[in-house]
Each structure stands twice: as C-alpha cells, then as structure tokens.
C-alpha cells in the first residue's frame, strides 16, 4: 500500500504524462498513459515514451511507468504513424523522431 502511494506521489510531482494514441495499422485509439521524467526535454520525453511502449522482452503494459488504457490483453508496439499527446500538443511518430502536428 505504501509503495503504491509513493509511486503515485512520484508520478504527480516528478513525472510528465504522455498519452500514446495508436493510429497506424487501423489504430486502436488512446492505448496508454506513459510517465516520464519532467526534467527531460520534450524530445527526450517523447523518445522515452516511445521506448517504454515497445514489446521487446515483455509487454510494455507491465512497466511501472505505463498505464494501459484499453481493455484488451495485448497491444502492439508504438510505430510510425502513431501519435503522442503532451502538454496539450500533438506529435506524430515519424520515420525518424517526432513531428509536431495540429491538434485536430
């Protein structure tokens, strides 16, 4: 119980939330909330969120810094064409890096 309270406090005080939206490959909608160090630059935060939503050794939803927001057992990795919402701004996962886009 105390460990969960400490984790929640850390998220509220030290982390930036990024919402990951799967749009590529017929989508899936907003699939995750990812919590990254708010002292990182925006580019570094986006890169960290991308890395945390990759299925490599385990499903990304098993990370303490990620909350899966869809009710399915498994979700694909974040890919080119997906989107990330941060600080009321929208970024497209591009072929290399991220591109800021209009929030429509």
C-alpha positions as CSV (number, residue, x, y, z in Angstrom):
1,X,0.0,0.0,0.0
2,X,2.7,2.5,0.9
3,X,4.7,1.5,-2.2
4,X,1.7,2.4,-4.4
5,X,1.3,5.7,-2.6
6,X,4.9,6.6,-3.1
7,X,4.6,5.7,-6.8
8,X,1.5,7.9,-7.2
9,X,3.3,10.8,-5.4
10,X,6.3,10.4,-7.7
11,X,4.0,10.5,-10.8
12,X,2.3,13.6,-9.5
13,X,5.4,15.5,-8.6
14,X,8.3,14.3,-10.8
15,X,6.7,12.9,-13.9
16,X,5.1,14.2,-17.1
17,X,2.2,12.2,-18.5
18,X,2.2,11.4,-22.3
19,X,-0.9,9.8,-23.8
20,X,0.0,7.4,-26.6
21,X,-2.5,7.0,-29.4
22,X,-2.2,4.2,-31.9
23,X,-3.4,5.5,-35.4
24,X,-1.2,3.4,-37.7
25,X,-2.3,-0.1,-38.8
26,X,-6.0,0.6,-38.3
27,X,-5.4,2.2,-35.0
28,X,-6.6,1.3,-31.6
29,X,-7.1,4.7,-30.1
30,X,-5.5,6.0,-27.0
31,X,-3.8,3.0,-25.6
32,X,-1.5,4.2,-22.8
33,X,-0.5,6.9,-20.3
34,X,3.2,7.0,-20.0
35,X,5.0,8.8,-17.2
36,X,8.5,10.2,-17.9
37,X,10.9,12.5,-16.0
38,X,9.6,16.0,-16.4
39,X,13.1,17.4,-16.3
40,X,13.9,15.9,-19.7
41,X,13.5,17.9,-22.9
42,X,10.3,17.4,-24.9
43,X,12.3,15.3,-27.4
44,X,13.7,13.2,-24.7
45,X,10.3,12.7,-23.1
46,X,8.8,11.6,-26.4
47,X,11.8,9.2,-27.0
48,X,11.3,7.7,-23.5
49,X,7.6,7.2,-24.1
50,X,8.3,5.5,-27.4
51,X,10.9,3.2,-25.8
52,X,8.5,2.4,-22.9
53,X,5.8,1.3,-25.4
54,X,7.9,-1.3,-27.3
55,X,7.3,-5.0,-26.8
56,X,10.8,-6.4,-26.5
57,X,11.4,-8.7,-23.6
58,X,7.9,-8.3,-22.2
59,X,4.6,-6.5,-22.9
60,X,5.1,-2.7,-22.4
61,X,2.0,-2.5,-20.2
62,X,3.9,-4.4,-17.5
63,X,6.1,-1.3,-16.8
64,X,5.6,0.7,-13.6
65,X,5.8,3.9,-15.7
66,X,3.0,2.9,-18.1
67,X,-0.8,2.5,-17.7
68,X,-2.6,0.6,-20.4
69,X,-5.9,2.4,-21.1
70,X,-7.6,-0.2,-23.3
71,X,-9.3,-3.3,-22.2
72,X,-7.5,-5.9,-24.3
73,X,-4.9,-8.5,-23.3
74,X,-2.1,-7.4,-25.6
75,X,-1.3,-4.2,-27.6
76,X,1.2,-3.8,-30.3
77,X,4.3,-1.6,-30.0
78,X,4.1,2.1,-30.8
79,X,5.0,2.6,-34.5
80,X,5.5,5.3,-37.2
81,X,2.1,7.0,-37.8
82,X,1.0,6.8,-34.1
83,X,0.6,9.9,-32.0
84,X,1.7,11.3,-28.7
85,X,-0.2,13.9,-26.7
86,X,1.9,16.0,-24.3
87,X,1.3,19.4,-22.7
88,X,-1.8,20.0,-25.0
89,X,0.4,19.4,-28.0
90,X,0.3,16.6,-30.5
91,X,3.3,14.8,-32.0
92,X,3.4,12.3,-34.8
93,X,5.8,9.4,-34.6
94,X,7.8,10.0,-37.8
95,X,10.2,7.9,-39.8
96,X,13.0,9.5,-37.7
97,X,11.9,11.2,-34.5
98,X,8.7,13.1,-34.0
99,X,6.9,15.9,-35.8
100,X,4.6,18.4,-34.1
101,X,1.2,18.4,-35.8
102,X,-2.1,20.4,-35.4
103,X,-4.3,19.1,-32.7
104,X,-7.3,18.3,-34.8
